[in-house]
């Protein structure tokens, strides 16, 4: 288990994804700092991608006056002021990676995200609903490679990594596909 978790974290870091985001994460509050403009990219303070599946009712909270309280605006994805991007992500079982303000709405309360540090807090479900099979296989491959090199308490003698076992182009494809 420890070896699989280590391999998972290695995969996350190598691909610029916040820890654990390839798996489902239940209701959790995360804070974000926007850079202004209409689009809030869901990245943590280290710049790692966070994956959003749903926002709890009225739990997209904004502190636009930097007083430390998230009571200035409280929205969710059913409000006309915001929309999650990519727009059709949920239809394909994919998570959202950004949230956009809708300034075209006739009475939009704000048209740009505040730029104060940690001025946006979102409570919701995060990560992929189901870890993509290709990611599972790649993490298992990393754990296997680490095990074969002695990181699990000894060198495996039963099964060695076969150079022809998994084509390099397949591993490269998985790495490129899930690199955020």
C-alpha positions as CSV (number, residue, x, y, z in Angstrom):
1,X,0.0,0.0,0.0
2,X,2.8,2.4,0.9
3,X,4.5,1.7,-2.4
4,X,1.3,2.4,-4.4
5,X,0.7,5.6,-2.5
6,X,4.3,6.7,-3.1
7,X,3.9,5.9,-6.8
8,X,0.6,7.8,-6.9
9,X,2.2,10.9,-5.4
10,X,5.1,10.7,-7.8
11,X,2.6,10.5,-10.7
12,X,0.6,13.5,-9.3
13,X,3.7,15.6,-8.9
14,X,5.2,14.7,-12.2
15,X,2.0,15.7,-13.9
16,X,1.3,19.0,-12.0
17,X,-1.8,17.7,-10.2
18,X,-2.6,18.4,-6.6
19,X,-2.1,15.2,-4.4
20,X,-4.9,12.7,-4.7
21,X,-6.9,14.5,-7.4
22,X,-7.0,11.5,-9.8
23,X,-9.2,9.7,-7.2
24,X,-12.6,10.9,-5.7
25,X,-12.4,13.3,-2.8
26,X,-15.5,13.8,-0.8
27,X,-16.8,17.2,0.4
28,X,-13.8,19.3,1.1
29,X,-13.1,23.1,1.2
30,X,-10.2,24.4,-0.9
31,X,-9.0,28.0,-1.2
32,X,-7.8,29.7,-4.3
33,X,-6.1,32.9,-5.3
34,X,-7.3,34.4,-8.6
35,X,-5.2,36.5,-10.9
36,X,-8.1,38.8,-11.8
37,X,-10.1,38.5,-15.0
38,X,-13.1,36.3,-15.6
39,X,-11.5,32.9,-15.3
40,X,-10.4,31.2,-12.1
41,X,-8.1,28.4,-12.8
42,X,-8.4,25.8,-10.1
43,X,-4.8,25.6,-9.1
44,X,-3.4,25.4,-5.5
45,X,-0.7,27.8,-4.2
46,X,2.0,25.5,-5.7
47,X,0.4,25.8,-9.1
48,X,-0.9,22.2,-9.1
49,X,-4.2,21.5,-10.9
50,X,-7.3,20.7,-8.8
51,X,-10.2,18.8,-10.3
52,X,-13.7,19.9,-9.3
53,X,-16.8,17.7,-9.8
54,X,-19.5,19.5,-7.9
55,X,-20.0,22.6,-5.7
56,X,-22.0,22.3,-2.5
57,X,-25.1,24.6,-2.5
58,X,-23.9,28.2,-2.1
59,X,-20.4,27.1,-1.2
60,X,-18.5,29.0,-3.9
61,X,-17.6,31.8,-1.4
62,X,-15.8,35.0,-2.2
63,X,-14.1,37.4,0.0
64,X,-13.8,40.5,-2.2
65,X,-12.9,43.0,0.6
66,X,-10.0,41.0,2.2
67,X,-11.6,41.0,5.6
68,X,-11.1,37.2,6.0
69,X,-14.8,36.3,5.8
70,X,-16.3,34.5,2.8
71,X,-19.7,36.2,3.0
72,X,-19.5,38.7,0.2
73,X,-20.8,36.3,-2.5
74,X,-22.0,32.7,-2.1
75,X,-22.8,30.9,-5.2
76,X,-22.9,27.4,-6.8
77,X,-23.1,26.1,-10.3
78,X,-26.8,26.6,-10.5
79,X,-26.4,30.4,-10.3
80,X,-26.2,32.3,-13.5
81,X,-23.1,34.2,-12.4
82,X,-20.7,31.4,-12.9
83,X,-20.1,28.4,-15.1
84,X,-17.6,25.5,-14.8
85,X,-15.1,24.8,-17.5
86,X,-14.7,22.9,-19.7
87,X,-18.5,23.2,-20.2
88,X,-19.2,19.6,-21.2
89,X,-16.7,17.9,-18.8
90,X,-19.3,16.2,-16.6
91,X,-21.0,14.7,-19.7
92,X,-17.8,12.8,-20.4
93,X,-17.1,11.8,-16.8
94,X,-14.3,14.5,-16.6
95,X,-13.9,17.0,-13.8
96,X,-13.9,20.8,-14.2
97,X,-10.5,22.7,-14.2
98,X,-11.7,26.3,-14.1
99,X,-14.7,28.5,-13.2
100,X,-15.7,31.5,-15.3
101,X,-17.6,34.6,-14.2
102,X,-20.5,35.4,-16.6
103,X,-20.2,39.2,-17.1
104,X,-22.8,39.0,-19.9
105,X,-25.5,38.5,-17.3
106,X,-27.5,41.8,-17.1
107,X,-27.0,42.3,-13.4
108,X,-23.7,40.5,-12.7
109,X,-22.6,41.5,-9.2
110,X,-18.9,41.2,-10.1
111,X,-17.1,40.9,-13.5
112,X,-13.6,39.9,-12.3
113,X,-12.3,37.7,-9.5
114,X,-10.7,39.4,-6.5
115,X,-6.9,39.1,-6.4
116,X,-6.4,38.9,-2.7
117,X,-4.6,35.8,-1.5
118,X,-7.0,32.9,-0.8
119,X,-10.0,35.1,-1.6
120,X,-12.1,32.3,-3.0
121,X,-13.2,29.2,-1.1
122,X,-15.0,26.3,-2.8
123,X,-16.6,23.4,-0.9
124,X,-17.5,20.5,-3.0
125,X,-16.5,17.1,-4.4
126,X,-13.1,17.0,-6.0
127,X,-11.0,14.7,-8.1
128,X,-12.1,12.2,-10.7
129,X,-15.3,10.3,-9.8
130,X,-13.4,7.1,-10.9
131,X,-9.6,7.0,-11.3
132,X,-8.9,6.7,-15.1
133,X,-7.8,3.1,-15.8
134,X,-4.7,4.4,-17.7
135,X,-3.6,6.3,-14.6
136,X,-4.2,3.2,-12.4
137,X,-2.0,1.2,-14.8
138,X,0.7,3.8,-14.9
139,X,0.8,4.1,-11.1
140,X,1.0,0.3,-10.8
141,X,3.8,0.4,-13.4
142,X,5.7,3.0,-11.3
143,X,5.2,1.0,-8.1
144,X,6.3,-2.2,-9.8
145,X,9.4,-0.5,-11.2
146,X,10.2,0.9,-7.7
147,X,9.7,-2.6,-6.2
148,X,12.0,-4.2,-8.8
149,X,14.7,-1.7,-7.9
150,X,14.6,-2.6,-4.2
151,X,12.5,0.2,-2.8
152,X,10.0,-2.2,-1.2
153,X,12.6,-4.0,1.0
154,X,14.4,-6.2,-1.5
155,X,14.9,-6.9,-5.2
156,X,12.2,-9.0,-6.8
157,X,13.5,-12.1,-8.5
158,X,10.3,-13.6,-9.8
159,X,9.2,-10.9,-12.3
160,X,11.5,-8.5,-13.9
161,X,10.3,-5.6,-16.0
162,X,10.3,-6.7,-19.6
163,X,11.5,-4.2,-22.1
164,X,8.8,-5.4,-24.5
165,X,6.1,-5.7,-21.8
166,X,4.6,-2.2,-22.3
167,X,5.5,-0.2,-25.3
168,X,7.2,3.1,-24.5
169,X,4.8,5.0,-26.7
170,X,1.9,3.8,-24.5
171,X,3.6,5.1,-21.3
172,X,4.4,8.3,-23.0
173,X,0.8,8.7,-24.3
174,X,-0.6,8.2,-20.7
175,X,1.9,10.7,-19.4
176,X,1.0,13.4,-22.0
177,X,-2.7,12.8,-21.7
178,X,-2.9,13.3,-18.0
179,X,-0.3,16.1,-17.8
180,X,-1.9,19.3,-16.6
